């Protein structure tokens, strides 16, 4: 969601900065466009960073011998870092 929001902010900012040529006395639309482009780029990068952190997975594999049967037992535990975000 944040990646799409960042792209949307960037596009709206680019439209205001480069395509709209309207003079408004109380606000500079070109500056607002550049501001939205910067905010969009920042939100996009933060979304990418959070997406990479969210996908990190830890896997632990243990090889043990079952005392009752004497067979080798392999146990895998997989956990993700979603709770840290």
N, C-alpha and C positions, 0 to 999 in steps of 0.2 A: 504494500500500500504506500509506503513512504517513497519508493522508487517512482511510482506513477505520479505521486504528488509533486515530487521534485521536478520531473519532466514537465508537468503542467505549469508549475510556477515559472520555469525557465522559458517555456514557449510564450506564456502571457507577457512576461517581461520583455522578450525579444520583440513581440508585436508592439508593445508600448514604446520601446526604445527606438525601433527602426522603421516601423510602418505607419504609426499614427503621427500626423503632423498637425495637431490641434493646439492652439495657444490657450492656456487656462491661466488666469491671473494668480490664483491662490495655490497652485501646485505645478511643479515641473514634471511633466509626464515622462520625459526622457530619463530623468534621474530615478523616478519610481520604477521604470522598466529595468534599468541597470540594477537597482536594489532587488527586484524580484528575480532577476537572472542569477544574482549571487546567492540569494536564499535558496533558489531551486537547485543550484549546483551543490550547495551544502547539504540540503535534505537528501539529494540523490546519493551523495557519497556516504552519508550516515546510514542510509538504507542498505547500501552495498556492504558496509562494514558489519552491520547488525545481521544481515543475511549470512555472511560468512561465519560469524561467531555462532549463530544458531545451528548451523549444520555440522558442527564439530561433534564427533562421536568417539567415545572411548570403549574399547573392547578388551576384556580380560579373558584369557583362556587358561584353564587349569586342568592338568592331567593328574588323576588320582587313581588309586587302586581300591576297589570296593572290598571291604574286609569280609563280607559275607560270601561273595562269589569268587573273589580273586581276579576279577576282570578289570581291565583298564577303563576308566570312565573319564570322558572329556566333558567339561562344563564351560559354557561360554556365558559371559555376562556383558550386555551392551547397555551403555547409558549415554545420554546426550546431555549437553550443558544448557538446556532450555531453562532450568531453574536458576541459573546464575544471571540471566539477563534481566 
